[in-house]
């Protein structure tokens, strides 16, 4: 029974880490896109 609980705990930790990395990627991607769009808006004026 403890092997099952340990396995579930291990997979839960991995899922949380992957979710945090995905969230950080989304935030960084949005910031990069906003920066790129702002530079393009200045360029076209």
C-alpha distance (Angstrom), angle and dihedral (degrees) to the residues before:
residue distance angle dihedral
X1 . . .
X2 3.80 . .
X3 3.82 89.9 .
X4 3.79 89.7 58.8
X5 3.80 92.1 47.6
X6 3.81 90.6 47.7
X7 3.77 91.5 50.0
X8 3.80 92.4 49.3
X9 3.80 90.2 48.4
X10 3.81 91.8 49.4
X11 3.80 93.4 49.9
X12 3.81 90.6 45.5
X13 3.80 91.1 54.4
X14 3.82 90.7 48.7
X15 3.81 91.0 49.1
X16 3.80 91.6 51.1
X17 3.82 91.5 49.2
X18 3.82 92.6 48.6
X19 3.81 90.7 47.1
X20 3.82 90.6 51.6
X21 3.81 91.5 49.6
X22 3.81 91.0 48.1
X23 3.81 91.6 48.8
X24 3.81 91.4 49.2
X25 3.80 89.5 50.2
X26 3.79 91.9 51.4
X27 3.82 92.1 49.5
X28 3.83 92.7 46.8
X29 3.80 91.1 46.6
X30 3.80 92.3 52.0
X31 3.81 91.8 48.5
X32 3.80 91.0 48.5
X33 3.82 91.4 48.6
X34 3.83 92.1 48.5
X35 3.81 90.7 49.5
X36 3.80 91.6 48.5
X37 3.82 92.4 47.2
X38 3.82 91.6 49.1
X39 3.81 90.9 51.5
X40 3.81 90.9 48.7
X41 3.83 91.2 49.5
X42 3.81 90.8 52.8
X43 3.79 90.9 46.4
X44 3.80 94.3 53.8
X45 3.83 94.9 50.5
